[in-house]
Amino acid sequence: MKKIPAVVIGLALLAVFSCKQAKKEENKTESKQAYSIVKDSTNVRFTAYKTTEKKPVGGTFTKIDLTYSAGETPMETLDGLEFSIPVSSLFTNDTTNTRDPKIIHFFFDVMAETQSIKGTFSFDNDKKCSVNLTMNGVSTNLPMDYEILDSGQVNFNGVMDLKNWNALEALASLNKACEALHTGSDGVSKTWEDVAINASVFLSKM
């Protein structure tokens, strides 16, 4: 039987080893795929309330700027996420085109340093997180619940108490400007200090 030269055997073993090593590196790379936030998928909605009957008035912001680092898990990507929302992007779908300018002028413009609402996310435990939210020159935590769906959508829910941001003066200003519209069947004009916040983003693997 003809002998196979040792050099040929060596080259064959080297090829097999290199192939296995390449597969290991490939698997290693796949396991470290990072999560990113899908561009323009961020949605921030709010629900304020008027009259003593607490009638809801909903709205959203059409511009949200995000700063984050892609992580190997959704939690790593979302933890430390920073956002900035220009108040000028407020939109309440008011057909008269008078509500949005009123809210900006009589509410946000009454506050200090509130051209933008800014915040940073921190995740504490399962389905709980908080936002260090800055508005009216005040930074304080807003507790929120969250859920991550199989589709990659992440939903956030919380309730702002405006007095925690020293915003009751601005709220009174808005209520005075909208006194007639915020008056219920009992003849009392009221704008509530609690505001429901709902937000969502979509995550995808890079």
N, C-alpha and C positions, 0 to 999 in steps of 0.2 A: 504494500500500500504506500502510495506517495505521501511523504510527510508534508504537512502544511507549515510553511516557515513561521517562526515565532513572531516575526514582525507583523505578519498578516493577522495572526490571532490577537496580537496587541492592539492593532488598529480596529479590529472588530469589537473588542471589549471596550475600547475608548468610545466608539460610536454609540454603543448601547448605553454606556454610562452617561454620555453627553445628552442622549435622547431623554433618559430618565430625569436627568438634572433639569433639562428644559421644561419638562412637564411639571416638575416640582415648582419651578419658578413661576410657571404659568398659573398653577393652582394658587400659589402664594399671592400672586397679583390679583387674581379673581377674588380671593377672600378679603382683600383690602380695598375693594371698591368703595368709593366715598359717596355720601349722599349730598345732593345739592337741592336748593329750592328752585322750582320751576319759575322761570322769568314771567313776570306779570300775573302770577297765580295768587298773589296776596290779596285778601279781601278783608276789610275792617268795617264793621257795621255797628251802629249804636241805636238804642231806643231810649228816648227821653219821654217824659210824661207831663201832661197838662190837665188842669181842672181837678177838683177834689175827687172826681170819678176815676182819675188816673188814666186818661186816654193816651195811648201811645203815639209818639211821633218818631218815625224811623228815618235814618239817613246813613250815609256812607262817606268815605273819603276816596277820591279817585286817584290819589298819588301817594305811594308809600315807598320810601327809600330804605333798603335793607343793607346791613353789613354783618357778615358772618364768615365762619371758617367751616369748610366741608369736613365732616367727620365720617368715621366708619360705621356709625349707627345714627338713626334719626335723632336720638337724644344728644349725641355729641355735636351734631349740626345745629340743633336748636338752642342748646345751652350757651348763653352768652350772645345770642342773636340781638343785634341793635337795630332800632328802627327810628325813622324821623318822618312825621306826617305834617306837611304844610296845611295849616287850617284853611288856607285859600282854596284847597281842593274839596271842601265840604260840598256835599250834594244830597238834597232831600227829595228830589223829584217833585218839587212844588211847581205846579202849572202856572201860578201867578208870577213866578220869578221874584218874589218879595221875601220869602222866608229865609233863604240862604244869606242874602246880604244883611238881614236883621240879626241873625245869629252871629255872624262874623263881627258886625259893628257893635252890637249891644252886649255881646257875651265875651267873645275872644279878645276884641280890641280893648275891653275894660281891664283885662288882666295884664300882668307884667311878663314881658319876654315870651309871648305866646304866638309868635309867627309860626312856630312848629310845636307839635307834641312829640316828645322823645321818650324812649324807653329801652331797657335791656332786660332780656328774659333770664330767669334762673329757675332750674328744675330741682325740686326738693325730693319728691318721692312719686310713687305710681299715681298718675292722673292728677297730680298737683304741681303747680308752678306759680311763679310770681313775676310781676313786671315792676322794675324800679322805674316808675313813670314820672316824667318831669313836665309840669304844666303850671303856668302862673308863677314861675320862679320857684316852685316847690317840687322836691323829689321825694316820693314816698312809695311804698310797695302796694301794688294792686294784686291780691290773690286771684288766681284763675284755675279753673279745671281744664283739662285737655284730653283729647283722645286721638289716637293714630289709627286710621283705617287701613285695610289691606290695599286700597287703591293708591295709598300714599298721601291722601288728604289728612291734614292735621287740623282739628277744630279746637278753638279756645273759647271759654265763656267766663265772664266775671261781671261784677257790679261795682261801678264807681260811686263813692259817696263824695260829692263835690266839696263838702266842708273839709275833707282831708287835704285838699289842694287850695284851701283858703279862697274858694271860688263862689262863696255865697253872695258876695257883693255883686259879682258879675251876673249871677243868677237873678238877683233882684232887679238889676238893670234890664235884663232880657224880659222878665215878667212884666215890668212896667211898660216896656215898648210893645208888648203883645197882650196887654191887659184885657182887652175885649175878647180876643181870640182864646185866651186862657181862662175865661169865665164860664163856669158850668151852670147847670139849671138851678143851683142854689144861690147864684149871684156872687159867688166867691171866685176871685182870680188866683190861680195857683200854678206854679211850676215846680215840679218835684226835684229834690236834690240828688236822688239816685238815678243813675244812667246805666242801663244794661249794655255790656260790650260783648260782641261776638266777632270772632276773626277766624280766618282759615288760610292755610298755605298748602301747596303740593310739593312733596319731596320726590326726587327721582335719583336713581343710581347713576353715577358718572361713568 
